[in-house]
Amino acid sequence: MLDLCFSKPEEIVKRLCERLRMERLAQQMTQADVAGRAGIGTNTVSNLEAGRNVGFENLVRVAMVLGRTKELEALFLPKLESLDDIRRYEESATRQRIKRKPGHA
């Protein structure tokens, strides 16, 4: 597993774009194939692979076509490493907003 803690955002984007392209090629699909199945334009797939800004929904659509939705679904799963973590997570599920700390405007 690659540790991305010390990477710049643009470096992470570049690696993810490379992986997206490699996955598409591994599945022997053209950009047009992916675009057609995802219901998006070929230029959108090209932009995704190039790291140009496109909507998150388009990324999800491409991930679905490539059979990689489980990875996206796992993206922001909570880290529950102790009973206190579980308790905080369950309590936060009912909380609607985070209260501001005094002195932070």
Protein Blocks (a to p, Z undefined) as FASTA:
>chain_A
ZZfklpcfklmmmmmmmmmmmmmmmnopafklmmmmnopafklmmmmmnopacdfklmmm
mmmmnopmmmmmmmmgccdfbfklmmmmmmmmmpmbdcddehiZZ
